[in-house]
C-alpha cells in the first residue's frame, strides 16, 4: 500500500489530478486541486515561499503569539465554550491577517460561516437542488468569490493611488508576483488561491489543535512531558527576550512528536484523487488510462504493519523513528504536498506552548460521540471550560 500510494502521488508523468468535477467547482478551477502539473508547479513556486519560507514564518510569530495569549485569557473568562468552534475562529483570524491584514470581527465571522457551509458541500453528494448541502455550498462559494473580488478590486485601486498604508500581506505578494516570463496572476487565480489557502489554513490547524489538546488531556504522562519541555524552553531564554522565536519552536522536539502523532491518528486530509494519464502498472496490476485512483491516507496511518497499535496515541513512537516515504502523509506528498504545512505546525506549536504552560481543558462531555463529516470531531464540538492555572507559590 505505501509503495502504491507513493507512486500515485509522485509520478506526475503517469497521473494527474482526478478530483470530482463537483469538488473542483467548489474549491476552484484555478486552485491547486484543479490545475495540471505544469501550472500547479508554477503557482506553487510563486506562492509557497511567502507562506512557508523561514523569513515569512519569523514575521508571523509575534502576531500569532499575541493573538493566542489574548484569546486564551478571554476564553478562560467565558465559561462554557465550544472549544473547536473557538479554535476555528482563532485560526481563521490568524490566516485572515496573514493574507488580507484584516482584523474585522464582522467580516471574519461572515466569511467563516460561508466556509463552514462550503466544507459540508465538499463531502456531500453533488445534488444541486435547494435544501441539499452541495447546493448551499455552491452559494457559499459564490459569496466568498464576490467578497474576495471586492477585496482584490479595492487593493488594486489603493495601489494605483498609493493610498494603502498597511503592511505588505499575502494578497500584495500574490498581486506582485511574476514568473520568469514576467507574467502576473490574474484575478481568478488570486481568488481561487486565497479561497483555498484560507480554507485549509484554518480548518486543519483548528481541528488538529483541538485533538492534540484532547489527546494530551487523556494521557497525563504525555501532557507532563510536553509541559516540562515548554518550561525548559522558557527557562533558557535570555532575560531580554520577549516572546517565542523560531529557534524556540525548533527546540520543541517532543511537542513536534505530539503534533505528528495527532496528525497520524486523525489524518485531517483523508485522501486525494488522481487520474491515470496512460496505462500504469503498479504492484502487478494495470490501471487503465482515464481511471480514477483514490489514495487513502488514513488506511496507511492505521496500518499495524507500519505503526504498531495504530489506534493508540503514543508520541514516543516517533523517538528515533524516520517514517519511510509514503507512510506518513498528513499534508499529502510529492508535488501536491500542502504548501502551508509549516505554517500550520507553527500555529499549533505556539498555541500548545501557551496552553500547556498556563491552562487546562475541562471537557463537559468527555464521552461525546464522534462525527466524521466534514471532518472528525466530537459531536458537541468539544464543549468545555478553559481553566487558568493558579500561580505557583514561591
N, C-alpha and C positions, 0 to 999 in steps of 0.2 A: 504493500500500500504506500509507504513513504516514497519508494522509488518511482512509482507510477505518478504520485502527486507531484513530485519534484519535476518529472519530465513534462507533465501537463502545464505546470506553472512557468517553467523556464524556457521551454522550446518555442520561441516566437516564430520560428520558421514553419513549424507544424501546426501551431494553434493560434487562434486569435480570440478576442473577447466574444463570449457567447451568451451574454445576459439576455433574458427575455425582453422582447420589444417593450412590454409594459413597464419593466423596470427602468429601461433607458429613457422612456417617455417621462418618468417621474424625476430621475436623477439628472438627466440632461444629455442630449446628443453630443454635446461638446465636452462633457465631463470625462474623467479618466476611464470610466467603465464603458463608454460608448464610442471611443475612437480607436482607429487601427494603431498598430505598433509604432510606426514611424512618427505619427502625430503625437501619440502618447509620450514617446521618448522626448520629443521636442518640448511639450508642455511641462513634463516632469522636470526636465533640465532647467527650464526657465523659472519654475515656481517653487521648487523644493528648498533651495538654499535660503530664501527669506524666512521660511518656517522652521527648517530643521538645521540650518547652519549654526556653528558654535557661537558666532557673533550674535546671531538673532536670539538664540536661547539665553545668552548672557543678558541681553537687553530686557527680556521679558521677566526675568526672575524677580526684581523688586516689585513690579506691579502685581504679579501673581501672589507673591508673599503678602503684600499689604491687603489685598482683597481677601485672601484666605483668613488672615488674622482677624480682620474686622467682621467677616461673615460668621466665623465660629463664635465669636463673642456675642453676636446678635442672636444666633440660634440658641445659645445657652440661656437666653432670657425669654424665649418664645414659648416654652412649654412643649406640648406635643407638636411634632412636625413629621411630614413625610420626608425621611432622610434622602431618599432617591430624588424626589421632586426638587428639593432644595439644592442638592448637588448638581442636578442638571441645569438649574438656574445659574449656579455659580460658574460652572464650566462654560455655559453659553455666554455669560458676561465676559469671561476671560477671552474667548475666541472672538467676540464682537469687538473688543478693544483692540486686539491684535490686528484684525482685518480692517475695521472701519473707524477706529478711535471713538467708538460710540459707547456712552455710558448711560444712555436714556433708559430708565426702567420701563417706561411705557412702550417704547419701540421694541426692547428686548423681549418683554413678555408677549407682545403680539406676534413677533416672529417665531418665538419658541413654541407657541401654540400651533402655528402653521406647520412647524417641523414635526411636532408630535403626530398630527394628522397625516402628514406625508409618510412617516415611517410605518404607520399602520397599513397604509396602502401598498407599500413596497412588498410586504409579506402576505398580501391578500390576493385572492383571485381577481383577475383583470376584468371585472364586471363594471362597465362604465354606465351604470344606471343609478339614478338618485336613491340615496339611502345606503348604498354599498361603500365599503371602505376605499376602494380604488377610485370611485367617482369623487369622493371627498378629497382624496389625495391629489387628484388632478387639479381640483380647485385650489388646494393649498399651494401647489407648485405655481399656479398662475399668479396667486397673490404674492408669493415670495419673489418671483421673477419681476413683477411690477415694482415691488419695494426696492429690489436691488438695482433695477434700471433707473429708478428715480435717484438713488444714491450715486450711481455712476454718472448720470447726467449732471447732477449738482457738482460733483467733484471735478468733472471736466470743465465746467463753467468757471468754477473757482480758480482752477489752474490757469485758464486763459487770461483771467483778470488779476491774477496774483493776490486774490483775496484770502486764500487759505492760510491760517496761522497755526494749524495743528501740526503735530509731529508727523513724519512720514510713516504711513502704515502699510499693511499688505495690499490694500487697494491701490495705493500710489505705486507700489512695486509692480503690480500687475499692469497698470496703465503705462509705466515707464519701460518695462522690459522689452528688449529687442533680441531677435535671433541673429545668427551670423549674417543673414541677408539684410538685416536692418528692418525686418518686418515686426510689427507690434501685434498684440492680441486685439481681436475685435470685441464688441460688447457682448455678443453671445458667448464667446469663450470665457471672458472675465466673469460673467454672471453664473455660468454653469460651474466654473471652478470655485467661485465663492459659495455657491449653494451647496456644493459637495463638501468643501472643507469645513464650513460652519456646521454642517450636519454631523459629519464624522468627528469633528473636533470637540463636540460637547457630549454627544451620546456615549461614545466609547469611554471617554475619561470619567464621566459621571457614574456609569454603571460599574466600571472596574474599581473605582474608588470605594463605592458602596460595598462591593463584595469583599474587597481586601479588608475593609474595616470589620465587616461581619465575621469573616474567617478568623481574624486575629482575636476578636472577642470570644469566639468559640474555642480558641486554643490559647489559654493564658500563658503557656510556656513560650509560644512563639511571640505573643504580644510583648512579654517582658524582655525577650531577646532583642526585638525590634526597637523597643523603647530605650533600652540600655545603649544601643548603638547611637541613637539620636542624642542622648545625654552626653556621650563621649564626644560627639562632633561639636556640640555647643561648648563643652568644657575646654576643648582645644583651641577655640577661637582666640585671636589676638584681642586685647581689651578694646582696641579702636574699631574693630569690625562690627558693623551693624547689619544684621540680616544674613541670609544664606548667600553663598557664592556657588559658582559652577563646580569648584573644587570640592566644596562640602558635599554636594549632591553626588559627585563621582565617588565619594568615600562611603556612601550609603550602600555598601555591598550586600548586607543582609536584607535591607528593605527592598533592594532590587530583586532579590530572590523571592521575596513575598509577592511582589508585583508580577513577576514572571509566573509564579505558581498560580496566582489568581487568574492570569490570562490563559494559562493552560487549562485550568479546571472549568472556567466559564466559557472560554472561546467566543468572544463577542462577535467576531466575524466568522460565521459558521461555515461558509462555503464560497466558492467562486465558480462561475460558469465560463467554460471555454468551448470553442468550436474548432474541429479539425479542418485545416486548410487543404489537407491532402490525406490520402490513406496513411495511417500511422500505426506501426507495430509496437506494442508495449506488452511486456511480460507474456509473450506468446499469443497475444490477441491482436486483431487488426481493427482499428477504429476507422470506419469509412469516412471519406471526405464529406463534410457537411454535418456530421453527427455532433451533437452537443455532449460535453463531458462535464460532470459535476465533481469538483474536488472538495471533499467533505472534511474540513479541518478537524472537527470535533472527534470524528472516529479515530483520527491519528493520535490526538491528545489523550484519548482514553483507552489506547491500546495497551493492555497489560504486558505485552512483549517489549514495549518501548519504555513504559512507565509502570513499574511495579505498584500494585494497589492504586490504580489510576484515579479512583474516585475519592481518595483521601487527600486532604490539603496538607502538604508537607514541604515547606520551603527548603528543608535540608536536602531534598533530593537533588538540588542544584549545586550542592557542595562538590567542587572538583569535577563537575559534570558539564561537558560541552555537547549540546544537542547536535546530533547528526543532521545533515542537510535534509530537509523535507519532514522532520519530526517535530518541529516547534514552529508553528505558523500563526501566531496571534495577529499579525498585521499583513498576512499574505506572504508572497515570496516572489523572487525573480524581478522582472521589470515592473511588475504590478505591486510591489511592496508599498504599503501605505506610506506616503511621503511625510506624514505628520506623526510618525511613531515616536520619535524622540521628544517632540513637544508634549505628546500625551503622557509619556512616562515622567517628564519633568513636572507637569501639573500634579499628577498623582503623588509623586515623591514629596513635593512641597506641602501638599495638604496633609499627608500622613505624618510628616515630620512634626507639624504643629499640633495635630490631633493627638498623637501618641504622647507628646510632652505635657499637654495641658487639659485633655478632655477624655470623657468616657461616653460610650454609646449605651443607652438604656432602651432596649427594644421592648415594645409593649405587647407584640405578638410574635415571640421568637419561633413559634411553630407554624407561622403563616404559610399557606400553600404557595407553591412556586408557579408563576406564569412564564410561558416560553416565547410568546409573541407580543410585540415585535422583537423584544429582547428578554433574556432570562432575568427575572426579578421576583421578589416576594409579592404576593397578591395585594398586600397593603402598602406597597412601595416603601417598605421598611419604616413603619410608624414607630417613632422613638422620641426619647428625650435626650438632648445633649447636655451632659453634666460637666461642669467645670471642676477640675481638680482643686482641692483646698491647698493653699500654700503650705509647703512643708515647714515644720518647726526648725528653728536654728539649733 
